[in-house]
């Protein structure tokens, strides 16, 4: 009986060792994680991130004042609580991005695609939005109403008018 218990214990130890070795020696990054950019709680102000593949990048609580993101693919990126004041986000793809409580004051969103972007608690004071496509974006009604006052243009990529994408009343 003691021999049987020792045998089972030995099998259990071997199983744990093999599992541990498998984890250690087969540790490859999951698909998409090898290129992921994470700038959480960093200062990236005045840097040039233009024309880059930044899909899924994280800029949570980052200070990105006057940062150039123009022409970049920021699909599914996270900017929660970030400061993007006076940043250049023109011609970017921000589809599916999380921009909750972001300071976009003075930023340039000209011709940006913001499909299904969450923009709750975000400020847009003096933000340029000519040609931006906000189709299915989530933002507060009062912010949408303020954006409608200066909405103009048509997004060159999607062909959707900024006023239409915001649901502005004529």
C-alpha positions in Angstrom: 0.0 0.0 0.0 2.9 2.4 0.9 4.5 1.5 -2.4 1.4 2.3 -4.4 1.1 5.8 -2.7 4.8 6.5 -3.4 4.3 5.4 -7.0 1.3 7.8 -7.4 3.3 10.6 -5.7 6.2 10.0 -8.1 3.9 10.1 -11.1 2.4 13.4 -9.9 5.9 14.9 -9.4 7.0 13.8 -12.9 3.8 15.3 -14.4 4.4 18.6 -12.7 8.1 18.6 -13.8 7.1 17.9 -17.4 4.4 20.6 -17.4 6.8 23.1 -16.0 9.4 22.2 -18.6 6.8 22.5 -21.4 5.9 26.0 -20.1 9.5 27.1 -19.8 10.8 25.8 -23.1 7.7 26.4 -25.3 7.0 29.9 -24.1 6.3 31.8 -27.4 4.3 34.9 -27.4 0.6 34.6 -28.3 -0.3 35.8 -31.8 -0.2 39.6 -32.1 1.6 40.1 -28.8 5.1 40.2 -30.3 4.5 43.6 -31.8 2.3 45.1 -29.1 3.3 48.6 -28.0 2.7 49.6 -24.3 3.3 53.2 -23.2 1.1 53.1 -20.1 1.8 56.0 -17.7 4.7 57.3 -19.9 5.5 60.7 -21.3 5.7 60.5 -25.1 5.0 64.2 -25.8 6.3 65.6 -29.1 7.3 62.2 -30.4 6.8 61.0 -33.9 4.5 57.9 -34.3 3.4 58.8 -37.8 2.6 56.1 -40.4 3.1 53.2 -38.0 1.2 50.0 -37.4 0.1 50.5 -33.8 -2.9 48.1 -33.8 -3.7 47.3 -30.2 -1.1 49.7 -28.8 -1.7 50.9 -25.2 -1.2 54.5 -24.3 -3.3 54.4 -21.1 -2.7 57.5 -18.9 0.1 58.6 -21.3 1.1 62.2 -21.7 1.2 62.6 -25.5 0.9 66.4 -26.0 1.8 67.5 -29.5 2.6 63.9 -30.5 2.4 63.0 -34.2 0.3 59.9 -34.9 -0.8 61.0 -38.4 -1.4 58.2 -40.9 -1.0 55.5 -38.3 -3.2 52.4 -37.8 -4.4 52.7 -34.2 -7.2 50.2 -34.5 -8.2 48.8 -31.1 -5.7 51.0 -29.4 -6.2 52.0 -25.8 -5.9 55.7 -24.7 -7.8 55.6 -21.4 -7.1 58.8 -19.4 -4.4 59.9 -21.9 -3.6 63.5 -22.7 -3.5 64.0 -26.4 -3.8 67.8 -26.4 -2.6 69.4 -29.7 -1.7 65.9 -31.0 -1.9 65.1 -34.7 -4.2 62.2 -35.3 -5.1 63.2 -38.9 -5.6 60.3 -41.4 -5.5 57.7 -38.6 -7.6 54.6 -38.2 -8.9 54.6 -34.6 -11.6 52.1 -35.2 -12.5 50.2 -32.1 -10.2 52.2 -30.0 -10.9 52.9 -26.3 -10.5 56.7 -25.8 -12.3 57.0 -22.5 -11.7 60.2 -20.5 -9.1 61.5 -23.0 -8.0 65.1 -23.4 -8.2 65.8 -27.2 -8.3 69.6 -26.8 -6.7 71.2 -29.8 -6.0 67.8 -31.4 -6.3 67.2 -35.2 -8.7 64.4 -36.1 -9.1 65.5 -39.7 -10.0 62.5 -42.0 -9.7 60.1 -39.0 -11.8 56.9 -39.0 -13.3 56.4 -35.6 -15.8 53.5 -36.2 -17.1 52.1 -32.9 -14.6 54.1 -30.9 -15.5 54.6 -27.3 -15.0 58.3 -26.4 -16.9 58.7 -23.2 -15.8 61.5 -20.9 -13.5 62.8 -23.6 -13.0 66.5 -24.2 -12.9 68.0 -27.7 -12.3 71.7 -27.2 -10.9 73.3 -30.4 -10.4 69.8 -31.9 -10.3 69.7 -35.7 -12.7 67.1 -37.0 -13.0 68.0 -40.7 -13.7 64.7 -42.6 -13.6 62.6 -39.5 -15.9 59.5 -39.6 -17.6 58.9 -36.2 -19.9 56.1 -37.4 -21.1 54.0 -34.4 -18.7 55.8 -32.0 -19.8 56.1 -28.4 -19.7 59.6 -27.0 -22.0 61.8 -24.8 -24.8 63.5 -26.5 -23.7 67.0 -25.4 -20.2 66.3 -26.8 -21.8 65.1 -30.1 -23.9 68.2 -30.2 -20.9 70.4 -29.7 -19.0 68.5 -32.4 -22.0 69.0 -34.8 -21.5 72.8 -34.5 -18.2 72.5 -36.4 -18.6 69.2 -38.3 -17.9 69.5 -42.0 -16.3 67.5 -44.8 -16.4 63.9 -46.0 -14.0 61.2 -45.0 -11.9 60.4 -48.0 -11.5 56.7 -47.1 -15.1 55.8 -46.1 -17.0 58.5 -48.1 -19.1 59.3 -45.0 -19.8 62.9 -44.1 -18.7 64.0 -40.6 -22.2 65.5 -39.8 -23.9 62.2 -40.9 -21.5 60.1 -38.8 -22.3 62.2 -35.7 -26.0 62.1 -36.3 -26.2 65.8 -36.6 -29.6 67.4 -37.3 -29.6 70.0 -40.1 
